[in-house]
Amino acid sequence: MKIIACIKQVPDSEAKVKAENGQVTYGDAPLVINPFDEYAVEGALQQKEASGGTVTALCVGPESAKEALKHALAMGADEAILVSDAALENVDSLGAARVLAAAILKIGDADMVMFGRQTLDNGAGVTAPQTARVLGWPMLGLAGQIKVEGGSVIVERVLEEGRQIVKANLPAALSVVQSIGEPRYPSFMGIRKAAKAAIPVWSLADLAMAAPAALVTRAATMNPPARETVCEFITGESPEAIAETLAEKILAEKVL
Amino acid sequence: MNFDLSEEQRMWQKTVHDFIAAEVRPHAYEVEETGELHWDAIRKMGPLGLLGLNVPEEYGGANVDAISAAIAIEEVGWGCGSTALTLAAHNGLGVTPLVQFGDAELKKKWLPRVTSGKHKLSALVMTEPQAGSDLQGGIACRAEKSGNEWVLNGAKMWCTNASIAEYIIVVVRTGPTGGSRSLSQILVPTDTPGLHIAPPEKKMGLNGSPAHAISFDHARVPLGNLVGEEGRGLQQTLSTLDGGRIAIGAISLGLAEAALEASLKYAKERKAFGHPIADFQAIQWKLADAAMEIELARNMIQRAAWLKEEGRPYSVEASMAKLYASEMAERVCYNAIQIHGGYGYSREYPVERMYRDARLMTIGEGTSEIQRMILARSLLGG
């Protein structure tokens, strides 16, 4: 079983996000592996434990994203590959999907590709299905449980309405959700391996492709209007009088 | 010269920090109040490597370098003093003599068990009701050979982890003549008949880390449970303690960092006379001193650990680091309570717990007075 876990590096969840000169900035927030993608790595490692094989962590991003890949290696992934190219700086999700698909084909012989359900930064949640579409593979989204049987994968999807069990032939793309189990902590052995790992960096030329044109462009980004909070203490002669004043004010503000 | 952590050490620090922040720190209050460690977290420490810091991989350990070990203990100290002391006593005292001096059979039998997190931990005991730092002259607990067994009799005090240990390594008198070659280390499984473990001591702080009086009444263990050489117990124990001092320094450092963090947060939030109290110089100087002293202590601890890793003598540096870091932690925690004012004295805020926890660090593994004695001896010779 050859499994590829696709991950992204994102700003830490405590980052203060704001718009500056029409661009989104995260200040000097630490960059981490996308927390949703940790479930993808966990799911991939579970399948490796169940059926043997290897787990490759794959990331499209800047050089700094090697840190996120090292986290996946420390968790237990066997190898990691970074696709990095100056032409990819403002890549949109479909562009990223095309690049991921090319990298997945270059790695070759993958049985399953796993994604997190979305990223913490853009959060569109479409890269996984888009990659599946580019590859022409079945897409099993929101997988809470995964079981491989023969040449197929059976997935229990976690949906708002309940659970749904679906089956597809391999190779297939999956997005993995929290029900898979808490992502494991890195072990010291994993850290030792990850610290020494030389992570190959592939450019677009290595993938024999041109920079995908961005289909999505963003208009200027701006901060939400500042919120003004006014605190008013309501006084009155009796609780009933206070309640009446409060009710009037609530109605006047058209809150109710 | 290079003060940077290696890539491996940096990743290790982040991993341990994240683990402690998520699994240990949120339970520190409850651990202190109930006197029970948070075992869910301890179980997860096995695979992470925190229960076998200096144990070779073949026995289930992580076998980290001395700096990584100090970093780990510092991070645990930042999260929870009781848990840190438990881990320091386990890694530094319970496990180390076995790793350094034990034979392959003993190691194979016990190390994988106590590093996995699936079972209990380990302990070492030296102190007796009438013997503390004067091990050589003071130890009265004895072991005698009878057939193919050691028979232990006597009493011990302050055995950290006794009730949560698979085994206790006991420093006992095996030579009738006295002198520096009359002590040995013997491994006693905690289910040995004749070993009695008293209820945990009621302590000022670190109540989640149980310390017990224990006694032996004709407790029998196989001759093979001798750790290292017969008659070398004193030397083996002293060499174990050097490393233990780095760990106590590291816990102190972690406690001080946590106290400074809490102080910074509170000083920015709390207002007096229309300003956050962080605007007042009296508070700022306390914060500045704390940051400087923490930096100094970290440098001392990491340098002692580096010497240890290089295989060079480090006992003087370890003593200095332990002495400075423990007294520094007490100052920083004291000032943290001052900064918090009345709330600092309340158990609703964490700094009073850190202050109580820090107080032990100037006592355990050699009091400040003993450390100064060691330092004076190294200066004056003899």
Chai-1 contact restraints between the chains, C-beta under 6 A:
chainA,res_idxA,chainB,res_idxB,connection_type,confidence,min_distance_angstrom,max_distance_angstrom,comment,restraint_id
A,Y185,B,F19,contact,1.0,0.0,6.0,A-B,restraint_1
A,Y185,B,L48,contact,1.0,0.0,6.0,A-B,restraint_2
A,P186,B,T15,contact,1.0,0.0,6.0,A-B,restraint_3
A,S187,B,P47,contact,1.0,0.0,6.0,A-B,restraint_4
A,S187,B,L48,contact,1.0,0.0,6.0,A-B,restraint_5
A,F188,B,G49,contact,1.0,0.0,6.0,A-B,restraint_6
A,F188,B,A62,contact,1.0,0.0,6.0,A-B,restraint_7
A,I191,B,M11,contact,1.0,0.0,6.0,A-B,restraint_8
A,I191,B,W12,contact,1.0,0.0,6.0,A-B,restraint_9
A,R192,B,E8,contact,1.0,0.0,6.0,A-B,restraint_10
A,A195,B,E7,contact,1.0,0.0,6.0,A-B,restraint_11
A,A195,B,E8,contact,1.0,0.0,6.0,A-B,restraint_12
A,A195,B,M11,contact,1.0,0.0,6.0,A-B,restraint_13
